[in-house]
Amino acid sequence: MAVRMFKANGPTHIEFYQKTASTDFAFDEPVCFTTTGRLIAYTPGAVQPVLGLCKKAVASTDSDYASTTRIPVEVGNQDTEYLFDASTTAAALTDCGEFVDYVAATRSVNVGVSTEDDVFVTQFISTTLVVGKWARRVVSNNLNTAFTNA
C-alpha cells in the first residue's frame, strides 16, 4: 500500500533534499524534516508537517545508504489531496470532514481513530479508500522567548 497524489489542485513539483544517513525510504512514502534538516519518514503525530512523497526508494543494500545524499520529493501545495488506503477500520461517508490517524507501518489511515489527527478526510471513495489532505502543523521557532518589556 502507498499514499498517492490524487488531485494536485494547483502546482506540484519535485525538490531534492538530503536524506538521513542509514535510513530506509520507500517510494511514495510521506517524508518530513528532522530537527537537523534532513529527510526522514513521517511518524504519526510528529510535530513537523509532511513535506511530500519520497520519489526514490533507499535500501540498506544501496551504495549511498550510509550517506546524506539528496533524494527527490514530490511536493504539493496546501490544497493537494492524496489517496489513502483505509486499512484498520472500514471507511464510511461519515468520515468526510473528520481528522483521522496515519498508520506508518502500512502507509494507510485508520478512519476509526483520531488521536494524532494526521489527515483531514475530504472524500469517500470506498470502504478501503479515502481522499484527504495532510494536517498542517505549526512548528514554533522559539523566537522572542526571552523577550521582556523592561
C-alpha positions in Angstrom: 0.0 0.0 0.0 1.1 3.6 -0.5 -0.1 7.1 -0.4 -0.7 8.5 -3.8 -1.3 12.0 -5.0 -5.0 12.1 -6.0 -5.7 15.7 -7.1 -3.0 18.4 -7.3 -5.4 21.3 -7.1 -2.5 23.6 -8.1 1.2 23.3 -8.9 3.2 20.4 -7.6 6.9 19.9 -8.2 10.0 17.8 -7.4 12.5 19.1 -4.9 15.8 17.4 -3.8 16.7 17.2 -0.1 19.4 15.4 1.9 18.2 12.2 3.5 19.1 11.0 6.9 22.0 8.6 6.6 21.5 4.8 7.2 17.7 5.1 6.9 15.4 3.2 4.6 12.9 5.1 2.4 10.1 3.6 0.3 8.8 5.0 -2.9 5.8 7.3 -2.3 6.4 7.3 1.5 5.5 10.6 3.2 8.6 12.4 4.5 9.3 15.3 6.8 12.4 17.1 8.1 14.3 16.1 11.3 15.4 18.8 13.7 18.8 18.7 11.8 17.1 19.5 8.4 17.5 16.0 6.9 14.6 13.9 5.5 13.0 11.1 7.5 9.9 9.1 7.1 6.9 10.8 8.6 5.9 9.5 12.0 2.2 9.8 13.0 1.7 12.8 15.3 5.0 14.3 14.5 5.4 18.0 15.1 7.0 18.5 11.7 4.4 18.6 8.8 4.6 16.3 5.9 6.8 17.8 3.2 5.8 15.5 0.4 6.2 12.0 -1.0 9.6 10.3 -1.5 10.3 9.5 -5.1 13.3 7.2 -4.6 13.4 4.0 -2.7 16.5 3.7 -0.5 17.5 0.3 0.9 20.4 -0.8 3.2 22.0 -2.5 0.1 22.3 0.8 -1.8 25.8 2.3 -2.2 24.7 5.7 -0.7 22.7 4.2 2.2 25.1 5.5 4.8 25.4 8.9 3.1 23.3 12.0 3.3 22.7 12.2 -0.5 19.9 14.2 -1.9 16.7 12.4 -3.0 13.7 13.6 -4.9 10.5 14.6 -3.1 7.2 15.3 -4.8 5.9 18.5 -3.1 2.3 19.6 -3.3 0.6 22.7 -2.0 -1.9 23.4 0.8 -4.8 22.2 -1.4 -3.2 19.0 -2.7 -5.3 15.9 -2.0 -3.9 12.4 -1.5 -5.5 8.9 -1.9 -5.1 6.8 1.2 -5.9 3.2 1.8 -8.1 2.7 4.9 -6.6 -0.4 6.4 -7.6 -0.8 10.0 -11.3 0.3 10.1 -13.7 0.4 7.1 -14.2 3.9 5.8 -17.7 5.4 5.5 -19.3 8.5 4.1 -19.5 9.9 7.7 -15.6 10.1 7.7 -15.7 13.1 5.4 -14.8 16.3 7.2 -13.1 14.3 10.0 -9.4 14.1 11.1 -8.0 10.6 11.2 -4.7 8.9 12.1 -2.0 7.9 9.7 -0.6 4.4 10.1 3.1 4.4 9.2 3.5 0.6 9.2 1.0 0.2 6.4 1.2 3.7 4.9 -2.5 4.0 5.3 -5.1 5.7 7.5 -7.2 4.4 10.4 -10.5 6.2 10.0 -11.7 4.8 13.3 -9.1 6.7 15.3 -8.4 10.4 15.7 -5.7 10.6 18.3 -3.0 12.2 16.2 -5.2 13.8 13.6 -2.7 13.5 10.8 -5.1 13.5 7.8 -8.3 15.5 7.1 -10.7 13.3 5.0 -12.2 15.2 2.1 -13.8 12.5 0.0 -15.1 8.9 0.5 -14.3 6.5 -2.4 -15.0 3.1 -0.9 -14.7 1.3 2.4 -11.0 0.8 1.7 -10.1 4.2 0.0 -10.5 7.8 1.1 -9.1 11.1 -0.2 -7.6 13.5 2.3 -5.2 16.4 3.0 -2.2 16.2 5.4 -2.9 18.2 8.5 -0.7 21.3 8.7 1.1 21.7 12.0 2.6 24.9 13.2 6.2 24.4 14.5 7.4 27.1 16.9 10.8 28.5 16.1 11.1 29.8 19.7 11.8 33.4 18.5 11.4 36.1 21.2 11.0 33.6 24.0 13.4 35.6 26.2 11.9 39.0 25.2 11.0 41.2 28.1 9.4 44.6 28.0 11.8 46.1 30.6 
